Amino acid sequence: MEDNAFYYYYSGLASLELQQPKEASYFFQQCVKSDPEDADAFYQLGLVLKQAGNESLAGKALQKAAALRVVHGQRPSKEEKIIPRIF
């Protein structure tokens, strides 16, 4: 993870903790721009977008997270497998 992506990811998590979903969405979007291979950032972005009611983009972000996990030899989470099918 690049330095900028690291900053954006943890700023996004902090924003979630502070119940600031708009800020969290911004930071996770910046994170995936800085590091387009970061499955965790795509996953968090998907959850924030879902919470905001943007189900179409949320589904795409969660699908991307699941695909990246497979590429990197990891197993997608249960949510990454199920949630995109709902959209």
C-alpha positions, 0 to 999 in steps of 0.5 A: 500500500502506498503512503497516500493510500495508507493515509486515505484508508485510515482516514476513511476508517476514522471518519466511519468511527466518527459517523461521517460517511460522506468524508469516509466515502471521499477518503476511500475513493481517494484510496482506490485511486491511489492504490487500485489493487486495495481490496479492503478499500473497495470493500469499505467504499462499497459499504459506505456507498450502500449506506448512502443508498447508492446501491449500483456503485456499492455493488460494483465496489464490492464486486471489485473487492471480491475480484481483487481478493481472488487475484491475490489468492484470498477468499472473498468475504461472505458480504462480498459474495452475497451483497453484489447479487442483491443489486 
